């Protein structure tokens, strides 16, 4: 994201941590990162923080799980790190 010109920082929303907030001018993107999403606890932690944010900026959960597909879960895009880095989901 920094190579694309974004300022990147750790975010806080209502006391919950957002792994990365990327900002480029008026464009803001929220990104949670997890190795896998294999448990309800992990799902709640990664998606719960993003679901609290009620604006319309893009929200992502990026995983290392090679079986993950690009999925839109109520406006939150889930994708592999490879797809995220290839910019397949950043458009």
N, C-alpha and C positions, 0 to 999 in steps of 0.2 A: 504494500500500500504506500509506503514511503517513496518507493521508486516511481509511483504514479503521481507523486506530489502531495499526498495526503499528510496531514498532521495526525499522528497516532498516539493515543494515550489510554490509560486504564480509566474506566468510567465508574461512576456510582449513580444508582437510581433508587431512590427511597431506601437507602441503606444496603442495597444489593450491589455486588460488584458485576460490572460488565467487563469481560476480558479485554476487549479493545473497542475504542470508539475512534473512527477514522473520519476526519473532516477535511474537505477541500472546498473552500468558499461556502456556498449554501448547501453543499452535498454532505450528508452525514450518513455513516453506516455503522451499525452495531454488530460486533462479532464475538460469539462465544466459541471456545475451542475445547474439544474433548477427544481423548483417544478413541473411545467407543461410546455408543449409546445402548448399552445392553441391559440396563436396569431402570426401573421406575424412578429410583433415587437420582440417577444421572439425568434422566429426562427432565424431571422436575427442577433440578438445579440449573440445567443449561437453558431450557425453554422458559421456565418460570420467570427468570429475570427479564428476558426479552418480552414476554407477554405483558409485563407491567408497564412497558413503554407504549404510550398511546399515540405517538406521532406516526407519520406515514413514511419515515425513512426506512431503507432496507435493513433487514435484520437477518443474520446468518448464524447457523451452527455448523462449524467446520470440524470434521472428524478424520481420523486416520484409518477408520474402518473401510477396507477396500470393497466391501459389499454394499456400502451406502450409495444410493442413487440420489440424484438431484430431486429433492422433494420440497413442495411448498406446504407447510403446516400452518394454516391460518396466517399467512403472510411471512412466516419465518422460513427462509430457505435453508435446507439441510444439504450439505454436499461434502465430498471428500476434499482433503487438502489439495490433491492433484487438480481437481476441477476448479477449485478456488484460485490456485496459482496460475492456471492456464486461462484465467479470466472468463471462464465459461459462464459464470454466474454474476459477474460484476456489471454487466450491461445495464 
